[in-house]
């Protein structure tokens, strides 16, 4: 469904990605790990179509068609959803109104029907109906912000969900519900690309369900099964890079 070949990306004229290759099939679960500065978030934002991230070389296909010239809204309509590492605050925009508009625009749902669906799904992520009348992420904790990102995903049911460090700034209880909902989406057919630099959230997921890709200096240098997360946690990236010759 997603095919990335020899992807080179620059940000403010500085090359960050230096030839990324990655394939994600329909309903698959992939995890991208790597130390800080390896290019993980750049990959996520590039896939979502952030205008600051310039593709200078390579191919980016979704459902067999190039999406290089599509903006973020067009990619969203095709089924790509990015959950941000740091979800922004949107002063003056109520959560319920925002989510209603999303469902009306992307799924053609009647506003009243959308309201009921939002309230029901929000309860599964520990949001009360009153919470939905707050402004988007304003005054939210890290866990609340990440749960709101997952609420959007549950409502939209994207073909591909990209999660940029969903465990960042999240408490243990929120991490548990977030991981369960990620698995729920994946079991329902959503392909997942989860990006993280440590395995905290992965402890809550079945390692038999995902593949691990390790990034270094703007490239994916290793691919292993989910059990590889334990080795990364025990030994660290540097020892693994030295052993595989990835430091050369």
One Martini backbone bead per residue (centre of mass of N, CA, C, O) as a GRO file, in nm:
protein
  248
    1UNK     BB    1   0.059   0.062  -0.022
    2UNK     BB    2   0.344   0.151   0.077
    3UNK     BB    3   0.613   0.312  -0.121
    4UNK     BB    4   0.962   0.349  -0.052
    5UNK     BB    5   1.223   0.502  -0.266
    6UNK     BB    6   1.502   0.662  -0.229
    7UNK     BB    7   1.460   0.880   0.001
    8UNK     BB    8   1.501   1.236  -0.023
    9UNK     BB    9   1.539   1.490   0.241
   10UNK     BB   10   1.485   1.842   0.298
   11UNK     BB   11   1.567   2.101   0.550
   12UNK     BB   12   1.666   2.393   0.489
   13UNK     BB   13   1.895   2.258   0.291
   14UNK     BB   14   1.900   1.992   0.473
   15UNK     BB   15   1.991   1.672   0.478
   16UNK     BB   16   1.814   1.388   0.622
   17UNK     BB   17   1.732   1.203   0.397
   18UNK     BB   18   1.940   0.911   0.241
   19UNK     BB   19   1.763   0.656   0.138
   20UNK     BB   20   1.465   0.543   0.178
   21UNK     BB   21   1.329   0.211   0.249
   22UNK     BB   22   0.969   0.123   0.226
   23UNK     BB   23   0.713  -0.125   0.316
   24UNK     BB   24   0.342  -0.119   0.333
   25UNK     BB   25   0.088  -0.312   0.395
   26UNK     BB   26  -0.216  -0.406   0.432
   27UNK     BB   27  -0.253  -0.415   0.782
   28UNK     BB   28   0.016  -0.349   0.880
   29UNK     BB   29   0.301  -0.355   1.123
   30UNK     BB   30   0.524  -0.081   1.189
   31UNK     BB   31   0.855  -0.007   1.323
   32UNK     BB   32   1.039   0.293   1.401
   33UNK     BB   33   1.378   0.316   1.493
   34UNK     BB   34   1.598   0.542   1.681
   35UNK     BB   35   1.787   0.782   1.730
   36UNK     BB   36   1.834   1.088   1.772
   37UNK     BB   37   1.847   1.227   1.443
   38UNK     BB   38   1.771   0.988   1.219
   39UNK     BB   39   1.462   1.069   1.076
   40UNK     BB   40   1.175   0.988   1.178
   41UNK     BB   41   1.002   1.254   1.172
   42UNK     BB   42   1.064   1.323   0.882
   43UNK     BB   43   0.919   1.082   0.762
   44UNK     BB   44   0.637   1.142   0.873
   45UNK     BB   45   0.603   1.434   0.750
   46UNK     BB   46   0.647   1.351   0.458
   47UNK     BB   47   0.407   1.152   0.430
   48UNK     BB   48   0.195   1.391   0.511
   49UNK     BB   49   0.300   1.673   0.355
   50UNK     BB   50   0.500   1.868   0.458
   51UNK     BB   51   0.620   2.166   0.313
   52UNK     BB   52   0.917   2.173   0.451
   53UNK     BB   53   0.952   1.888   0.313
   54UNK     BB   54   1.191   1.807   0.067
   55UNK     BB   55   1.185   1.625  -0.218
   56UNK     BB   56   1.484   1.530  -0.412
   57UNK     BB   57   1.440   1.208  -0.405
   58UNK     BB   58   1.236   0.965  -0.528
   59UNK     BB   59   0.971   0.744  -0.406
   60UNK     BB   60   0.598   0.792  -0.349
   61UNK     BB   61   0.361   0.541  -0.274
   62UNK     BB   62  -0.010   0.512  -0.292
   63UNK     BB   63  -0.186   0.280  -0.423
   64UNK     BB   64   0.020   0.313  -0.688
   65UNK     BB   65   0.050   0.629  -0.631
   66UNK     BB   66   0.166   0.931  -0.649
   67UNK     BB   67   0.221   1.185  -0.364
   68UNK     BB   68   0.427   1.422  -0.404
   69UNK     BB   69   0.193   1.649  -0.513
   70UNK     BB   70   0.047   1.624  -0.242
   71UNK     BB   71  -0.126   1.737   0.004
   72UNK     BB   72  -0.238   1.682   0.318
   73UNK     BB   73  -0.544   1.670   0.244
   74UNK     BB   74  -0.516   1.462   0.010
   75UNK     BB   75  -0.388   1.238   0.183
   76UNK     BB   76  -0.621   1.213   0.382
   77UNK     BB   77  -0.834   1.125   0.166
   78UNK     BB   78  -0.662   0.856   0.102
   79UNK     BB   79  -0.572   0.756   0.425
   80UNK     BB   80  -0.373   0.958   0.577
   81UNK     BB   81  -0.252   0.958   0.923
   82UNK     BB   82  -0.121   1.195   1.160
   83UNK     BB   83   0.035   1.162   1.475
   84UNK     BB   84   0.168   1.376   1.673
   85UNK     BB   85   0.417   1.441   1.891
   86UNK     BB   86   0.304   1.757   1.911
   87UNK     BB   87   0.011   1.855   1.970
   88UNK     BB   88  -0.166   2.123   1.895
   89UNK     BB   89  -0.297   2.419   1.975
   90UNK     BB   90  -0.656   2.540   1.941
   91UNK     BB   91  -0.778   2.830   1.968
   92UNK     BB   92  -1.141   2.842   1.951
   93UNK     BB   93  -1.159   2.519   1.904
   94UNK     BB   94  -1.371   2.274   1.929
   95UNK     BB   95  -1.364   1.944   1.936
   96UNK     BB   96  -1.649   1.873   1.830
   97UNK     BB   97  -1.636   2.059   1.577
   98UNK     BB   98  -1.386   1.940   1.450
   99UNK     BB   99  -1.483   1.641   1.428
  100UNK     BB  100  -1.735   1.692   1.266
  101UNK     BB  101  -1.592   1.812   1.018
  102UNK     BB  102  -1.422   1.568   0.951
  103UNK     BB  103  -1.661   1.368   0.901
  104UNK     BB  104  -1.801   1.530   0.683
  105UNK     BB  105  -1.556   1.554   0.482
  106UNK     BB  106  -1.444   1.241   0.481
  107UNK     BB  107  -1.749   1.069   0.528
  108UNK     BB  108  -2.039   1.211   0.498
  109UNK     BB  109  -2.155   1.285   0.774
  110UNK     BB  110  -2.388   1.369   0.972
  111UNK     BB  111  -2.365   1.584   1.233
  112UNK     BB  112  -2.546   1.426   1.437
  113UNK     BB  113  -2.411   1.152   1.392
  114UNK     BB  114  -2.126   1.247   1.461
  115UNK     BB  115  -2.175   1.325   1.754
  116UNK     BB  116  -2.248   1.041   1.860
  117UNK     BB  117  -1.983   0.901   1.772
  118UNK     BB  118  -1.790   1.075   1.937
  119UNK     BB  119  -1.898   1.025   2.222
  120UNK     BB  120  -1.859   0.720   2.220
  121UNK     BB  121  -1.550   0.709   2.158
  122UNK     BB  122  -1.453   0.898   2.385
  123UNK     BB  123  -1.524   0.704   2.621
  124UNK     BB  124  -1.295   0.493   2.544
  125UNK     BB  125  -1.080   0.756   2.614
  126UNK     BB  126  -1.188   0.917   2.880
  127UNK     BB  127  -1.409   1.107   2.763
  128UNK     BB  128  -1.621   1.350   2.819
  129UNK     BB  129  -1.857   1.547   2.691
  130UNK     BB  130  -1.740   1.811   2.814
  131UNK     BB  131  -1.452   1.786   2.691
  132UNK     BB  132  -1.553   1.848   2.386
  133UNK     BB  133  -1.584   2.176   2.471
  134UNK     BB  134  -1.303   2.211   2.436
  135UNK     BB  135  -1.016   2.311   2.331
  136UNK     BB  136  -0.772   2.212   2.133
  137UNK     BB  137  -0.533   2.114   2.372
  138UNK     BB  138  -0.610   2.315   2.586
  139UNK     BB  139  -0.462   2.221   2.882
  140UNK     BB  140  -0.332   1.959   2.811
  141UNK     BB  141  -0.204   1.674   2.852
  142UNK     BB  142  -0.016   1.437   2.713
  143UNK     BB  143  -0.233   1.211   2.729
  144UNK     BB  144  -0.471   1.372   2.611
  145UNK     BB  145  -0.348   1.433   2.336
  146UNK     BB  146  -0.305   1.134   2.247
  147UNK     BB  147  -0.602   1.048   2.279
  148UNK     BB  148  -0.710   1.249   2.067
  149UNK     BB  149  -0.559   1.127   1.829
  150UNK     BB  150  -0.698   0.846   1.854
  151UNK     BB  151  -0.985   0.943   1.813
  152UNK     BB  152  -0.950   1.028   1.523
  153UNK     BB  153  -0.870   0.748   1.417
  154UNK     BB  154  -1.130   0.593   1.503
  155UNK     BB  155  -1.319   0.772   1.323
  156UNK     BB  156  -1.168   0.753   1.039
  157UNK     BB  157  -1.018   0.498   0.952
  158UNK     BB  158  -0.745   0.459   0.824
  159UNK     BB  159  -0.518   0.307   0.621
  160UNK     BB  160  -0.289   0.505   0.749
  161UNK     BB  161  -0.104   0.512   1.057
  162UNK     BB  162   0.091   0.774   1.196
  163UNK     BB  163   0.316   0.746   1.481
  164UNK     BB  164   0.471   1.005   1.669
  165UNK     BB  165   0.551   0.929   1.959
  166UNK     BB  166   0.298   0.813   2.157
  167UNK     BB  167   0.486   0.804   2.444
  168UNK     BB  168   0.517   1.104   2.476
  169UNK     BB  169   0.420   1.228   2.779
  170UNK     BB  170   0.303   0.952   2.907
  171UNK     BB  171   0.121   0.779   3.105
  172UNK     BB  172   0.052   0.463   3.198
  173UNK     BB  173  -0.256   0.464   3.151
  174UNK     BB  174  -0.254   0.592   2.867
  175UNK     BB  175  -0.066   0.383   2.737
  176UNK     BB  176  -0.260   0.146   2.757
  177UNK     BB  177  -0.499   0.258   2.586
  178UNK     BB  178  -0.338   0.330   2.334
  179UNK     BB  179  -0.235   0.045   2.264
  180UNK     BB  180  -0.515  -0.087   2.236
  181UNK     BB  181  -0.617   0.102   2.003
  182UNK     BB  182  -0.403   0.033   1.799
  183UNK     BB  183  -0.475  -0.267   1.780
  184UNK     BB  184  -0.768  -0.227   1.695
  185UNK     BB  185  -0.709  -0.085   1.428
  186UNK     BB  186  -0.534  -0.310   1.305
  187UNK     BB  187  -0.751  -0.538   1.317
  188UNK     BB  188  -0.950  -0.355   1.124
  189UNK     BB  189  -0.707  -0.263   0.882
  190UNK     BB  190  -0.496  -0.072   0.984
  191UNK     BB  191  -0.213   0.067   0.907
  192UNK     BB  192   0.105   0.079   1.090
  193UNK     BB  193   0.332   0.361   1.181
  194UNK     BB  194   0.567   0.342   1.436
  195UNK     BB  195   0.739   0.599   1.620
  196UNK     BB  196   1.051   0.540   1.801
  197UNK     BB  197   1.332   0.537   2.055
  198UNK     BB  198   1.161   0.351   2.248
  199UNK     BB  199   0.997   0.054   2.418
  200UNK     BB  200   0.750   0.133   2.598
  201UNK     BB  201   0.497   0.072   2.413
  202UNK     BB  202   0.593  -0.217   2.315
  203UNK     BB  203   0.526  -0.367   2.587
  204UNK     BB  204   0.200  -0.354   2.500
  205UNK     BB  205   0.284  -0.532   2.254
  206UNK     BB  206   0.283  -0.770   2.011
  207UNK     BB  207   0.573  -0.885   1.856
  208UNK     BB  208   0.416  -1.068   1.634
  209UNK     BB  209   0.277  -0.800   1.472
  210UNK     BB  210   0.572  -0.672   1.410
  211UNK     BB  211   0.808  -0.463   1.251
  212UNK     BB  212   1.157  -0.363   1.255
  213UNK     BB  213   1.305  -0.041   1.199
  214UNK     BB  214   1.633   0.097   1.162
  215UNK     BB  215   1.771   0.415   1.217
  216UNK     BB  216   2.048   0.598   1.041
  217UNK     BB  217   2.131   0.878   0.901
  218UNK     BB  218   1.863   0.862   0.700
  219UNK     BB  219   1.842   0.539   0.735
  220UNK     BB  220   1.766   0.206   0.676
  221UNK     BB  221   1.968  -0.064   0.831
  222UNK     BB  222   1.730  -0.240   0.966
  223UNK     BB  223   1.548  -0.569   0.989
  224UNK     BB  224   1.299  -0.702   1.218
  225UNK     BB  225   1.148  -0.841   1.456
  226UNK     BB  226   0.985  -0.763   1.748
  227UNK     BB  227   1.207  -0.892   1.943
  228UNK     BB  228   1.434  -0.670   1.890
  229UNK     BB  229   1.359  -0.468   2.110
  230UNK     BB  230   1.503  -0.606   2.348
  231UNK     BB  231   1.791  -0.567   2.240
  232UNK     BB  232   1.786  -0.262   2.226
  233UNK     BB  233   1.729  -0.215   2.530
  234UNK     BB  234   1.983  -0.373   2.638
  235UNK     BB  235   2.223  -0.243   2.430
  236UNK     BB  236   2.166  -0.047   2.220
  237UNK     BB  237   2.241   0.114   1.931
  238UNK     BB  238   2.554   0.126   1.918
  239UNK     BB  239   2.615  -0.180   1.947
  240UNK     BB  240   2.452  -0.264   1.695
  241UNK     BB  241   2.603  -0.093   1.485
  242UNK     BB  242   2.883  -0.220   1.530
  243UNK     BB  243   2.806  -0.518   1.463
  244UNK     BB  244   2.675  -0.447   1.163
  245UNK     BB  245   2.845  -0.196   1.033
  246UNK     BB  246   2.679   0.092   1.047
  247UNK     BB  247   2.936   0.288   1.124
  248UNK     BB  248   3.096   0.295   0.837
   0.00000   0.00000   0.00000
